[in-house]
Amino acid sequence: MEDEEKSLVLFSGGKDSLVVALRLLDSNYKLYLVTYENGCGLKAENVNNTIERLIKKYGSAKIENIGIKNIAGFFREFIYPFYNYTSSYIKENYGDITISQFNCLACRLSMYIASIILCNQYNIRKVFDGARRSQLFAIEQKEMLNKFEKLFTENNISINFPLENEMDDWKLKNELLLRGIVPKTLEPQCLLGVPILDKNEDILMATVNVYEKYLKQKAKEILKRYKNLIINGDFI
């Protein structure tokens, strides 16, 4: 396969990442599937069952399972010392961000840092993520997706969100059925992520502020240290 046909797919085993993977397989990509674990989830190993189903259907020449990578080290670096800040300090300096949205921001950024490192290791220039705005996480709204896209571009990699504007869960489930994949999956579960009740602009802007004022520079520092790290095991 040529380099431009390679893609790193953030793969949870749920319907969104499954749909992304299947569409890419139809487009003649070689997929490198990676699953991330932050230390606060359950049954990450379940994703291997779904990957085995895909390999059985499409062949190992089209799909490589990079494995489950534990990003707890990056995650901890992002949340510390933020967890020592008082709520009044956070509100004054960043705005009304919820604990859950901060956790999701730190975790997703950890995933993306790890993905950039893996792309350098495997000589991949395209990353795909099944983020959807309709899931109502601040990190999956356009304002934050633009920030993440810039981070990847600065590292000569593109990140793509093919399901960004998808609204209909039923449509995605039916797409899986039409492709011969039963959509019922044993998706790993994160214990930290909780969607906001609606597209709350205050929470969204606070999330953007935390990224711009606090996490972006830290992410660049981590990448400078670990950009050429060779990842062979489960831990990063």
Steps between C-alpha positions, in 0.01 A plus 500: 500500500613859430534735795195705399287187523592440864270623772510489876149447637408571861297188559274444800301219340175696523278581205668832416853363472362193321326713237816707450712186458258341253478812286878519485523135401263577213738782399803270476685609810730282708370544854711515814256467788593628844303504825589726790452437871539778757484280811141604576309264273359151490561206267727662242596149391148453357608700197711205383184296435375763257839533329515124454161516326629768262820311422301182433278690255761722327831324557817580693655671197243779535498533880774512759413503868757724671347406834372661817725784612486630855524880496474546878841670510397773256159531663654549844740761365210701360276484807778586746513765647152599371341272759648718775328813372192619687169535317511879551847520343393289202188709441692828525777392263328264255124517547236247602650170386360184656726235650381251240576725203847575636567127541381437144718780366811373680430141394428578135809718480701210646360275227595748231853545635540122499358486146755752372777291654362182342465669162867591509588143594292340224550774239129584487373846401124457549303444819127429523279548804127427529424818698140619456362839606164339580662306786506832692855494628669841495813347345297380199354840413640691204686752715714228659530284189660799325756525780585130472530523122756779540704292746522215249575732208791651695640146513448436125208264561132541415221395734160431348157484660277334238203465737520852641159605365320166530190534718309173459608198708252279317654591165847400620374172646321420177814575300680235704223248433513568127874429510444168675609612848262450792521834684462355848851527646675460832643851494745595778355751743668813636397592854589870468327625186154651541340705219363845572120529501498729198747710303570728794704788360651591839636149552620483141687830521651400835626179338659701219658733758649211698652363182638834380624631834611180669517177303622603155847602611530193721407283200775660292753440777403132523526458124842661498617243756334189356435568131744228387421251775476139379195336654525123515285407801170593657620807688601835360 
